[in-house]
Amino acid sequence: MGRLGGGGLSGVVAPLLPCRRRERGESMRGGAAAPVGAAAGDRLRSALVAAAVVALLAVVADAAAGAGTPTTASASTPVAAPARYDLALGDSLAAGVGATSPADGYVARLYRAARATEPGLRLVDLACPGATSTSFALGGGCAYPEGSQLAEAEAFLRGHREQVAFVTIDVGINDVDSCMSLDTVDTGCVSDGLRTVSAGIGRIVAGLRKADPTVVVAGSDYYDPFLAAWSDGPEGASVARASETAILALDEVLTQAYDEAGVGVAAVAARFDTSDTRPGGTGDGTPENVARVCQWTSMCSSGNLHPNDAGHAQIAAAFERLLGPRQLTGARRRPGEPSG
């Protein structure tokens, strides 16, 4: 939205134990030693020297044989598990715009919730403010080494097969938000945008699944920031109703496109009560959906359609509810099985 803008010897050497000096005539076992003649002593010394030489040659031979061979960890050496990732994709919402800081955005909030059960999880956020379903797939708006957000995500998935716990996506609002304002809604423009979104979501999910067929993908729908027009008298109320119709149509298109691709949808619109026009708890007759937009975005106060911290918390909660404990801990999806 805004838009929603080696060699050598090695080893462990045992410490030398302190030795008590033997008194002359005392044997190794204790007690008196039998007399030993000079010839016998010479033979004993020769035998000891020969044994030492043989032992030394064996050590050297072992070292030479292993000099060019890489060492391997012993059975007791712990092997680090591959890193695992939360991959976030989308527009300005996924980039955290509107929150006090990126740490307050919905992506960071969801990431912290997932880390509670998988402490080693890492976050990769490729979101681009202003992204449309077209620029997401084909490029534009943000610079990526691979050319587009989709190509960048595909490359990451290919390079980290079965290491991505889940992928989240929010995209589509920028295909239609230029058709709306607090003064008017261009329904023809909205219709064109909806057709673009329908085709774009299928292309995006197909690319991700080609890169990693078992990755869990979660999409989302949207709230309606233009409900804020309600406060501008009868004409504003008319604009608000038209914008509600347009955003609910967008959400239907998103849900159908994701469903056809086997992807679950985080119910952001439901969290914001987007279709609830009953009077809310404000006491002045303001509909519940309008009150939520004023409460969880800055649209009513400053015309900023992005969610504030509370709004980002609601979006994170929608994704967390969709993914649930099983997906947040990285359960893999079987090809053909719906995700989310």
PEUR-V784556 format. One record per residue. N is the residue number from 1. SS is DSSP state (A for helix, B for strand, O for the rest). OMEGA is omega as a letter, one per 40 degrees, with the letter a starting at -180 (999 if undefined). BURIAL is I if it has 24 or more other C-alpha atoms within 12 Angstrom, else O. Layout:
N/SS/OMEGA/BURIAL + N/SS/OMEGA/BURIAL
//
This chain:
1/O/i/I + 2/O/d/I + 3/O/a/I + 4/O/999/I + 5/O/999/I + 6/O/i/O + 7/O/i/O + 8/O/a/O + 9/O/i/O + 10/O/i/O + 11/O/i/O + 12/O/a/O + 13/O/a/O + 14/O/i/O + 15/O/i/O + 16/O/i/O + 17/O/i/O + 18/O/a/O + 19/O/i/O + 20/O/a/O + 21/O/i/O + 22/O/i/O + 23/O/a/O + 24/O/i/O + 25/O/a/O + 26/B/a/O + 27/O/i/O + 28/O/a/O + 29/O/a/O + 30/O/a/O + 31/O/a/O + 32/B/i/O + 33/O/i/O + 34/O/i/O + 35/O/i/O + 36/O/a/O + 37/O/a/O + 38/A/a/O + 39/A/i/O + 40/A/i/O + 41/A/i/O + 42/A/a/O + 43/A/i/O + 44/A/i/O + 45/A/i/O + 46/A/a/O + 47/A/i/O + 48/A/i/O + 49/A/a/O + 50/A/i/O + 51/A/i/O + 52/A/i/O + 53/A/a/O + 54/A/a/O + 55/A/a/O + 56/A/i/O + 57/A/i/O + 58/A/i/O + 59/A/i/O + 60/A/i/O + 61/A/i/O + 62/A/a/O + 63/A/a/O + 64/A/a/O + 65/A/a/O + 66/A/a/O + 67/O/a/O + 68/O/a/O + 69/O/i/O + 70/O/i/O + 71/O/i/O + 72/O/a/O + 73/O/i/O + 74/O/a/O + 75/O/a/O + 76/O/a/O + 77/O/a/O + 78/O/i/O + 79/O/a/O + 80/O/i/O + 81/O/i/O + 82/O/i/O + 83/O/i/O + 84/B/a/I + 85/B/i/I + 86/B/a/I + 87/B/a/I + 88/B/a/I + 89/B/i/I + 90/B/a/I + 91/O/a/I + 92/O/i/I + 93/O/i/I + 94/O/i/I + 95/O/i/I + 96/O/a/I + 97/O/a/I + 98/O/i/I + 99/O/i/I + 100/O/i/O + 101/O/i/O + 102/A/a/O + 103/A/i/O + 104/A/i/I + 105/O/a/I + 106/A/a/I + 107/A/i/I + 108/A/i/I + 109/A/i/I + 110/A/i/I + 111/A/i/I + 112/A/i/I + 113/A/i/I + 114/A/i/I + 115/A/i/O + 116/O/i/O + 117/O/i/O + 118/O/a/I + 119/O/a/O + 120/O/a/O + 121/B/i/I + 122/B/a/I + 123/B/i/I + 124/B/a/I + 125/B/a/I + 126/O/a/I + 127/O/i/I + 128/O/i/I + 129/O/a/I + 130/O/a/I + 131/O/i/I + 132/O/i/I + 133/A/i/I + 134/A/a/I + 135/A/i/I + 136/A/a/I + 137/A/a/I + 138/A/i/I + 139/O/a/O + 140/O/i/O + 141/O/i/I + 142/O/a/I + 143/O/i/O + 144/O/i/O + 145/O/a/O + 146/O/i/O + 147/O/i/O + 148/O/i/I + 149/A/i/I + 150/A/i/I + 151/A/i/I + 152/A/i/I + 153/A/i/I + 154/A/i/I + 155/A/i/I + 156/A/a/I + 157/A/i/I + 158/A/a/O + 159/A/a/O + 160/O/a/I + 161/O/i/I + 162/O/i/I + 163/O/a/I + 164/B/a/I + 165/B/i/I + 166/B/i/I + 167/B/i/I + 168/B/a/I + 169/B/i/I + 170/B/i/I + 171/O/i/I + 172/O/a/I + 173/A/a/I + 174/A/i/I + 175/A/a/I + 176/O/a/I + 177/A/i/I + 178/A/i/I + 179/A/a/I + 180/B/i/I + 181/O/i/I + 182/O/a/I + 183/O/a/I + 184/O/i/I + 185/B/i/I + 186/O/a/O + 187/A/i/I + 188/A/i/O + 189/A/i/O + 190/A/a/I + 191/A/i/I + 192/A/i/O + 193/A/a/I + 194/A/i/I + 195/A/i/I + 196/A/i/I + 197/A/a/I + 198/A/i/I + 199/A/a/I + 200/A/a/I + 201/A/i/I + 202/A/i/I + 203/A/a/I + 204/A/a/I + 205/A/i/I + 206/A/i/I + 207/A/i/I + 208/A/a/I + 209/A/i/I + 210/A/a/O + 211/A/i/I + 212/O/a/I + 213/O/a/I + 214/O/a/I + 215/O/i/I + 216/O/a/I + 217/B/i/I + 218/B/i/I + 219/B/i/I + 220/B/i/I + 221/O/a/I + 222/O/i/I + 223/O/a/I + 224/O/a/I + 225/A/a/I + 226/A/i/I + 227/A/i/I + 228/A/i/I + 229/A/a/I + 230/A/a/I + 231/A/a/I + 232/O/i/O + 233/A/a/O + 234/A/i/O + 235/A/i/O + 236/A/i/O + 237/A/i/I + 238/A/i/O + 239/A/a/I + 240/A/i/I + 241/A/i/I + 242/A/i/I + 243/A/i/I + 244/A/i/I + 245/A/a/I + 246/A/a/I + 247/A/i/I + 248/A/i/I + 249/A/i/I + 250/A/a/I + 251/A/i/I + 252/A/i/I + 253/A/i/I + 254/A/a/I + 255/A/i/I + 256/A/a/I + 257/A/i/I + 258/A/a/I + 259/A/i/I + 260/A/i/O + 261/O/i/I + 262/O/a/I + 263/B/i/I + 264/B/a/I + 265/B/i/I + 266/B/a/I + 267/O/i/I + 268/A/a/I + 269/A/i/I + 270/A/i/I + 271/A/a/I + 272/O/i/I + 273/O/a/I + 274/O/a/I + 275/O/a/I + 276/O/a/I + 277/O/i/I + 278/O/i/O + 279/B/a/O + 280/O/a/O + 281/O/a/O + 282/O/i/O + 283/O/a/O + 284/O/i/O + 285/O/i/O + 286/O/i/I + 287/B/a/I + 288/A/a/I + 289/A/i/I + 290/A/a/I + 291/A/i/I + 292/A/i/I + 293/A/i/I + 294/A/a/I + 295/A/a/I + 296/A/i/I + 297/B/i/I + 298/B/a/I + 299/A/a/I + 300/A/a/I + 301/A/a/O + 302/A/a/O + 303/O/i/O + 304/B/a/I + 305/B/a/I + 306/B/i/I + 307/B/i/I + 308/O/a/I + 309/A/a/I + 310/A/i/I + 311/A/i/I + 312/A/i/I + 313/A/i/I + 314/A/i/I + 315/A/i/I + 316/A/a/I + 317/A/i/I + 318/A/i/I + 319/A/a/I + 320/A/i/I + 321/A/i/I + 322/A/a/I + 323/A/i/I + 324/A/a/I + 325/A/a/O + 326/A/a/O + 327/A/i/I + 328/A/i/I + 329/O/i/I + 330/O/i/I + 331/O/a/I + 332/O/i/I + 333/O/i/I + 334/O/i/O + 335/O/a/O + 336/O/i/O + 337/O/i/O + 338/O/i/I + 339/B/a/I + 340/O/999/I
//
